[in-house]
């Protein structure tokens, strides 16, 4: 199985800050990676697919980058609605696997 | 507009069976692969399995942890995907989500809660 190591597990930041989180794959996965945002009690929402393509309606302050084994999600100018848990998901090989999640909290 | 609505979750005893349904609308159902995911309380997300669309014969793939106990099927005439869960274990307690896959799982239902307890 492809292991996805996501860091940090939690992150404390303020409105207006820029934050970055990382996912590392145990083997190359090309750009077969998505980023998801999940708020408490809600289903995940896809933000990015293909490692760097923003889903329709997702604000441009979200940016995904990377290929192969290392991927990052950057959020510029944090807004109050961005505080949530973020997961990466690889779909290059079966089984699909997620990172452990990064919980973004308000400082 | 795409809609996915899961149902069938319940409190069940270990060893029993349950069938979850995901009723969909807003897209050409038979063309798309559909996945199931789950999330245990307070835990991360786990892929359960998926079923391919009509073009690929509706074949299925499963996570190792559920192979042999879980079965995904689809009714293209009704735009519904099912998850049959047999021999339920306490570790199966989770919110179960169905998704419509476009490149990766894009659209998610609201989830249905399965609680396995005696």
Interface residues (C-beta under 8 A of the other chain):
Chain A: X32 X33 X34 X36 X38 X42 X43 X44 X45 X46 X49 X50 X55 X87 X89 X91 X94 X95 X96 X97 X98 X99 X100 X101
Chain B: X35 X44 X45 X46 X47 X61 X63 X64 X97 X102 X103 X104 X105 X106 X108 X109 X110 X111
